[in-house]
């Protein structure tokens, strides 16, 4: 049976050796750092409002057809294409709309004619036309009444006379046509044709070295006169032919009337009376039109005609607008960022077709808290840095501040638009930018380089500062303003203190494996936790093992209690480490004065180690 003190000593040694073995097997690679030093000084610092923003275009548009729908017959637009205002980006099928336009235009012509008739007023020209129509109707009535009287008195005699008169007119028109064919401009045309042939022959026979301009001008004048004479002859003959045709038509009508009168059952008097009644009705209508022309248009008729005309015109304009809107055009110069359709697809009026952006007019949209926005104004200068160009610092200014805030995560944030001067940088919509706006300055503040700040294991920030006794120590600091170059120090440093910081952070792998956290390094000047009662304090010698009780072999199988690792788990053969050579049977030496104590397993405190040792003691007894 092992004594109480012996067991505690052996178990503590096993735990310490296991941890040392693990650390030795996975010792991280060392990294050589290049440090720079800086003195804490008083400085004048700018008070800065920081924000993040996103680049967006001042002018962009998601294009839709809006009022028409249908099948896409052509989509010439492509992503990245530079377009000009008015360029066609997509085209709908307009065959059905074009048919509707033809129908609407025909309806408009009818409505326009009705409106013109209703718009007749008491102008002198309208009255003269109405009077002329009335005189013509009265003449036809007088003629019809005379025909009726002749029919009643002589039967078909008047019709026979009418046929004879019509035949005479045909003979006269025939003779007139023959006479004009023989005499109309015939001599003039023959003379001009002779002159034309003469000048043509003269030009053909003229030597090449002689002037031809006079003959060519004479030939041109002759041909012009010949064409005019031929046109005049043709016009005269056309007039004579027209007169002959009209005489022949009158003769045909008169002969047909006589033939009907001579046929059985035909009443000549009844036919003459019908013609007289029709002529009288025409006189009546002509008289009404004359009276209406003198009085002006009928208001009710005019209003109805105007309404019909307006409706027809609106339909034509609507169809024309639909045809025009079937071509999706670029509303401004820009670049196509997205095409969401393809040729042959059927789209609706509200479907998104193309996203167009003007990349020449960009700004940055950001949000600033209500605490800071009251200190900003339009035109305020802004320093801009893009994540895509971290080495470049651009200048801009605030162009607009939203008067209404938005709640974000319990804070009231206000939209701030920033105009920028991008110069030659290729800035695209959607890029992220860091914004800094100076709103004031603080003089004579204690300042330290911002690069010297590191996260403290106790939370907050710390710096590595030169210790009074030599070397370097970590010191917690309280920071105020931080413009990315200097940081204001409220507490922890004084002017004249010397700090250092690496020019490049080391990239070390955790000795506990990839992805495993490293144990928190001890901070200089921090006291170690108190040792449990019965444990040797640092610097105190371990009590010797009682005489007669040899130490059991640590690595021997089946002898003594099993060795345990962190958490009380038994150590396997590969995890057990032999004691250093010559240390068997000797008490474990405590750490020397000033030497750091053996680190405990990751996540284990001194209280946990004491309780585990007590459990091991009970198991051994």
Long-range contacts (C-beta under 8 A, 24 or more apart in sequence): 1-620, 1-621, 2-549, 2-552, 2-560, 2-620, 2-621, 3-545, 3-546, 3-549, 4-617, 4-621, 5-543, 5-546, 6-545, 6-546, 6-549, 6-551, 7-561, 7-613, 7-616, 7-617, 7-620, 7-621, 8-534, 8-535, 8-613, 8-616, 8-617, 9-542, 9-545, 9-587, 9-588, 10-551, 10-552, 10-554, 10-560, 11-564, 11-612, 11-613, 11-616, 11-617, 12-588, 12-609, 12-613, 13-579, 13-588, 14-554, 14-563, 14-564, 14-571, 14-576, 15-564, 15-565, 15-566, 15-600, 15-601, 15-609, 15-612, 16-598, 17-577, 17-579, 18-563, 18-565, 18-566, 18-571, 18-575, 18-576, 18-577, 18-601, 19-566, 19-598, 19-599, 19-600, 19-601, 20-577, 20-598, 21-575, 21-577, 22-511, 22-575, 23-511, 26-511, 26-512, 26-513, 27-511, 28-508, 28-509, 28-510, 28-511, 29-508, 29-509, 31-506, 31-507, 31-508, 33-502, 33-503, 33-504, 33-506, 34-502, 34-503, 34-504, 35-500, 35-501, 35-502, 35-503, 36-500, 36-501, 36-502, 36-503, 37-498, 37-499, 37-500, 38-448, 38-449, 38-452, 38-498, 38-499, 38-500, 38-501, 39-496, 39-497, 39-498, 39-499, 40-446, 40-447, 40-448, 40-489, 40-493, 40-494, 40-495, 40-496, 40-497, 40-498, 40-499, 41-446, 41-447, 41-495, 41-496, 42-444, 42-445, 42-446, 42-447, 42-495, 43-444, 43-445, 43-447, 43-486, 44-441, 44-442, 44-443, 44-444, 44-445, 45-441, 45-442, 45-445, 45-447, 45-481, 45-483, 45-486, 45-488, 46-438, 46-440, 46-441, 46-481, 46-483, 47-438, 47-439, 47-440, 47-441, 47-442, 47-481, 48-436, 48-437, 48-438, 48-439, 48-481, 48-483, 49-368, 49-372, 49-375, 49-376, 49-436, 49-437, 49-438, 49-439, 50-434, 50-435, 50-436, 50-437, 51-366, 51-367, 51-368, 51-416, 51-434, 51-435, 51-437, 52-366, 52-432, 52-433, 52-434, 52-435, 53-364, 53-365, 53-366, 53-367, 53-416, 53-418, 53-432, 53-433, 53-435, 54-364, 54-365, 54-366, 54-430, 54-431, 54-432, 54-433, 55-362, 55-363, 55-364, 55-427, 55-428, 55-429, 55-430, 55-431, 55-432, 55-433, 56-362, 56-363, 56-364, 56-365, 56-429, 56-430, 57-357, 57-358, 57-359, 57-361, 57-362, 57-363, 57-429, 58-358, 58-361, 58-362, 58-363, 59-332, 59-334, 59-357, 59-358, 59-361, 60-334, 60-355, 60-356, 60-357, 60-358, 60-429, 61-331, 61-332, 61-355, 61-356, 62-352, 62-354, 62-355, 62-356, 63-89, 63-328, 63-330, 63-331, 63-352, 63-353, 63-354, 63-355, 63-356, 64-349, 64-350, 64-351, 64-352, 64-353, 65-92, 65-325, 65-326, 65-328, 65-347, 65-348, 65-349, 65-351, 65-353, 66-325, 66-349, 66-350, 67-321, 67-322, 67-325, 67-349, 68-92, 68-322, 68-325, 68-326, 68-349, 69-346, 69-347, 69-348, 69-349, 69-351, 70-326, 70-346, 70-347, 71-344, 71-345, 71-346, 71-347, 72-341, 72-342, 72-343, 72-344, 72-345, 72-346, 72-347, 73-343, 73-344, 74-343, 75-339, 75-341, 75-342, 75-343, 77-336, 77-339, 77-354, 78-336, 78-339, 79-336, 79-337, 79-338, 79-339, 80-335, 80-336, 81-335, 81-336, 82-334, 82-335, 83-330, 83-333, 83-334, 83-335, 83-336, 83-356, 84-330, 84-333, 85-329, 85-330, 85-331, 85-332, 85-333, 86-329, 86-330, 87-329, 87-330, 88-327, 88-328, 88-329, 89-328, 89-329, 89-330, 89-336, 89-353, 89-354, 89-356, 90-327, 90-328, 90-341, 90-353, 90-354, 91-326, 91-327, 91-328, 92-326, 92-327, 92-347, 93-326, 94-323, 94-326, 97-319, 97-322, 97-323, 97-326, 98-323, 100-319, 101-316, 101-319, 101-320, 101-323, 104-312, 104-315, 104-316, 104-319, 105-316, 107-312, 107-315, 108-309, 108-312, 108-313, 108-315, 108-316, 110-312, 111-305, 111-308, 111-309, 111-311, 111-312, 111-313, 112-309, 112-312, 114-305, 114-308, 114-309, 115-302, 115-305, 115-306, 115-308, 115-309, 117-305, 118-297, 118-298, 118-301, 118-302, 118-304, 118-305, 118-306, 119-297, 119-302, 119-305, 120-292, 120-293, 120-297, 121-293, 121-296, 121-297, 122-293, 122-294, 122-295, 122-296, 126-293, 127-290, 127-293, 127-294, 129-293, 130-286, 130-289, 130-290, 130-292, 130-293, 130-294, 131-290, 133-286, 133-289, 133-290, 134-283, 134-286, 134-287, 134-289, 134-290, 136-286, 137-279, 137-282, 137-283, 137-285, 137-286, 138-283, 138-286, 140-279, 140-282, 140-283, 141-276, 141-279, 141-280, 141-282, 141-283, 143-279, 144-272, 144-275, 144-276, 144-278, 144-279, 144-280, 145-276, 145-279, 147-272, 147-275, 147-276, 148-269, 148-272, 148-273, 148-275, 148-276, 150-272, 151-268, 151-269, 151-271, 151-272, 152-269, 152-272, 155-261, 155-268, 156-258, 156-261, 156-262, 156-268, 159-254, 159-257, 159-258, 159-261, 159-268, 160-258, 162-254, 162-257, 162-258, 163-251, 163-254, 163-255, 163-258, 165-254, 166-247, 166-250, 166-251, 166-253, 166-254, 166-255, 167-251, 169-247, 169-250, 169-251, 170-244, 170-247, 170-248, 170-251, 172-247, 173-240, 173-243, 173-244, 173-246, 173-247, 173-248, 174-244, 176-240, 176-243, 176-244, 177-237, 177-240, 177-241, 177-243, 177-244, 180-236, 180-237, 180-240, 181-237, 181-240, 184-232, 184-233, 184-236, 184-237, 185-229, 185-230, 185-232, 185-233, 185-236, 186-233, 188-229, 189-226, 189-229, 189-230, 189-233, 192-222, 192-225, 192-226, 192-229, 193-226, 195-222, 196-222, 196-223, 196-226, 328-353, 328-354, 330-356, 331-356, 332-356, 332-358, 333-358, 333-360, 334-358, 334-359, 335-359, 337-429, 357-429, 359-428, 359-429, 362-420, 362-422, 362-427, 362-429, 363-399, 363-417, 363-418, 363-419, 363-420, 364-396, 364-417, 364-418, 364-420, 364-433, 364-435, 365-415, 365-416, 365-417, 365-418, 366-415, 366-416, 366-417, 366-418, 366-433, 366-435, 367-406, 367-408, 367-413, 367-414, 367-415, 367-416, 368-413, 368-414, 368-416, 369-411, 369-412, 369-413, 369-414, 370-405, 370-411, 370-412, 370-413, 370-414, 372-439, 373-401, 373-405, 373-414, 373-416, 375-439, 375-440, 376-401, 376-416, 376-437, 376-439, 377-401, 380-437, 381-437, 381-438, 382-418, 382-420, 382-435, 382-436, 382-437, 383-435, 383-436, 383-437, 383-438, 384-418, 384-420, 384-433, 384-434, 384-435, 385-433, 385-434, 385-436, 386-425, 386-427, 386-431, 386-432, 386-433, 386-434, 387-431, 387-432, 387-433, 387-434, 388-431, 389-425, 392-425, 394-420, 394-421, 394-422, 394-423, 394-425, 395-420, 395-421, 396-420, 396-421, 396-435, 398-437, 436-483, 436-484, 442-481, 442-488, 445-480, 445-481, 445-488, 445-489, 446-488, 446-489, 446-490, 446-493, 446-494, 446-495, 447-486, 447-487, 447-488, 447-489, 448-477, 448-486, 448-487, 448-489, 448-493, 448-499, 449-485, 449-486, 449-487, 449-499, 449-501, 450-482, 450-483, 450-484, 450-485, 450-486, 450-487, 451-501, 452-499, 452-500, 452-501, 453-477, 453-479, 453-487, 454-501, 457-520, 457-521, 457-523, 462-492, 463-492, 463-493, 463-499, 463-501, 464-499, 464-500, 464-501, 465-493, 465-497, 465-498, 465-499, 466-497, 466-498, 466-499, 466-500, 467-524, 472-500, 473-524, 473-525, 474-523, 474-524, 512-602, 519-599, 519-602, 522-596, 528-597, 529-605, 529-606, 530-606, 531-606, 532-606, 532-607, 532-610, 535-610, 536-590, 538-590, 538-591, 538-593, 538-597, 539-590, 539-593, 540-590, 541-587, 541-590, 542-587, 542-588, 542-589, 542-590, 543-587, 544-587, 545-585, 545-587, 550-585, 551-584, 551-585, 554-578, 554-579, 561-616, 561-619, 561-620, 564-612, 564-616, 565-601, 566-601, 566-602, 566-603, 566-604, 567-601, 567-604, 568-612, 568-615
